[in-house]
Amino acid sequence: MARSWSRQPTALPTFRYSKTNSKADLRKLPLFERKALLKKIVAGTDVQFSESFEVDGREMYRHACKAGLEGVVSKVRDSRYPTGRSR
C-alpha cells in the first residue's frame, strides 16, 4: 500500500540561525539575538521554533525526564556561533 508523503505531518524544530537571505553573517551575534531574529522569521509559518528556558540545568533535566523528552540542548545565552570544527 503506497502512502502519500504530502499527508504526513512534519515538524522542523528550529534553534540555530547563522545567515540571512542577504547573506549577512550573524555568527558574531550572541545566541539570544540570533534566536530573536529566527523567531521573527518563522512566525506565521509551519516551522516549529524551539523556545529557550533560563533555568537551572538540573531542574531542566528533571523536567525533561518527567515529560519523557528525548533530550535537552544546553547553550550559553551570550555565546557566539563558532567557525570551524569543534573538539
C-alpha positions as a Markdown table, in Angstrom:
| # | Residue | x | y | z |
|---|---|---|---|---|
| 1 | Met | 0.0 | 0.0 | 0.0 |
| 2 | Ala | 1.6 | 3.3 | -1.1 |
| 3 | Arg | 1.5 | 6.3 | 1.2 |
| 4 | Ser | 1.4 | 9.9 | 0.2 |
| 5 | Trp | 4.2 | 11.9 | 1.7 |
| 6 | Ser | 2.1 | 15.0 | 1.4 |
| 7 | Arg | -0.3 | 13.7 | 4.0 |
| 8 | Gln | 2.3 | 13.0 | 6.7 |
| 9 | Pro | 2.8 | 15.9 | 9.2 |
| 10 | Thr | 6.3 | 17.0 | 9.6 |
| 11 | Ala | 8.0 | 19.0 | 12.4 |
| 12 | Leu | 11.0 | 21.1 | 11.6 |
| 13 | Pro | 12.4 | 22.1 | 15.0 |
| 14 | Thr | 14.4 | 25.3 | 14.6 |
| 15 | Phe | 17.0 | 26.5 | 17.1 |
| 16 | Arg | 20.0 | 27.6 | 15.0 |
| 17 | Tyr | 20.4 | 30.6 | 12.7 |
| 18 | Ser | 23.6 | 32.0 | 11.3 |
| 19 | Lys | 22.9 | 33.7 | 8.0 |
| 20 | Thr | 20.1 | 35.8 | 6.4 |
| 21 | Asn | 18.8 | 35.8 | 2.8 |
| 22 | Ser | 21.1 | 38.8 | 2.3 |
| 23 | Lys | 23.9 | 36.5 | 3.3 |
| 24 | Ala | 24.7 | 38.6 | 6.4 |
| 25 | Asp | 26.8 | 36.6 | 8.8 |
| 26 | Leu | 25.2 | 36.5 | 12.2 |
| 27 | Arg | 27.7 | 34.2 | 13.9 |
| 28 | Lys | 29.2 | 37.1 | 15.9 |
| 29 | Leu | 25.9 | 38.0 | 17.5 |
| 30 | Pro | 25.0 | 36.4 | 20.8 |
| 31 | Leu | 22.7 | 33.4 | 20.8 |
| 32 | Phe | 19.8 | 35.3 | 22.3 |
| 33 | Glu | 19.9 | 37.9 | 19.5 |
| 34 | Arg | 20.1 | 35.2 | 16.7 |
| 35 | Lys | 17.2 | 33.4 | 18.3 |
| 36 | Ala | 15.1 | 36.6 | 18.4 |
| 37 | Leu | 15.7 | 37.1 | 14.7 |
| 38 | Leu | 14.9 | 33.5 | 13.9 |
| 39 | Lys | 11.6 | 33.7 | 15.9 |
| 40 | Lys | 10.5 | 36.7 | 13.8 |
| 41 | Ile | 11.4 | 34.9 | 10.5 |
| 42 | Val | 9.4 | 31.7 | 11.3 |
| 43 | Ala | 6.4 | 33.4 | 12.9 |
| 44 | Gly | 3.3 | 32.6 | 10.9 |
| 45 | Thr | 4.9 | 29.6 | 9.2 |
| 46 | Asp | 4.7 | 25.8 | 9.9 |
| 47 | Val | 8.2 | 25.8 | 11.2 |
| 48 | Gln | 8.4 | 24.9 | 14.9 |
| 49 | Phe | 10.5 | 27.4 | 16.9 |
| 50 | Ser | 12.4 | 25.9 | 19.9 |
| 51 | Glu | 11.9 | 28.2 | 22.8 |
| 52 | Ser | 14.7 | 28.8 | 25.4 |
| 53 | Phe | 14.4 | 28.4 | 29.1 |
| 54 | Glu | 16.7 | 30.2 | 31.5 |
| 55 | Val | 16.6 | 27.7 | 34.4 |
| 56 | Asp | 19.0 | 25.6 | 36.5 |
| 57 | Gly | 20.3 | 22.7 | 34.4 |
| 58 | Arg | 19.4 | 20.1 | 37.0 |
| 59 | Glu | 15.8 | 21.4 | 37.1 |
| 60 | Met | 15.5 | 21.3 | 33.3 |
| 61 | Tyr | 16.9 | 17.8 | 33.2 |
| 62 | Arg | 14.3 | 16.6 | 35.8 |
| 63 | His | 11.5 | 18.2 | 33.9 |
| 64 | Ala | 12.7 | 16.6 | 30.6 |
| 65 | Cys | 12.8 | 13.2 | 32.3 |
| 66 | Lys | 9.3 | 13.7 | 33.7 |
| 67 | Ala | 7.9 | 14.9 | 30.4 |
| 68 | Gly | 9.5 | 11.9 | 28.6 |
| 69 | Leu | 11.6 | 14.1 | 26.3 |
| 70 | Glu | 14.3 | 12.7 | 24.2 |
| 71 | Gly | 17.0 | 15.1 | 25.4 |
| 72 | Val | 17.9 | 18.7 | 26.3 |
| 73 | Val | 20.2 | 21.0 | 24.3 |
| 74 | Ser | 22.1 | 23.5 | 26.5 |
| 75 | Lys | 23.7 | 26.7 | 25.2 |
| 76 | Val | 25.3 | 29.7 | 26.8 |
| 77 | Arg | 22.9 | 32.7 | 26.3 |
| 78 | Asp | 25.6 | 35.1 | 25.2 |
| 79 | Ser | 27.7 | 32.6 | 23.1 |
| 80 | Arg | 28.7 | 33.3 | 19.6 |
| 81 | Tyr | 28.5 | 30.7 | 16.8 |
| 82 | Pro | 32.0 | 29.2 | 16.4 |
| 83 | Thr | 33.5 | 28.8 | 13.0 |
| 84 | Gly | 35.3 | 25.5 | 12.2 |
| 85 | Arg | 35.3 | 22.1 | 13.8 |
| 86 | Ser | 34.7 | 21.6 | 17.4 |
| 87 | Arg | 36.6 | 19.1 | 19.5 |
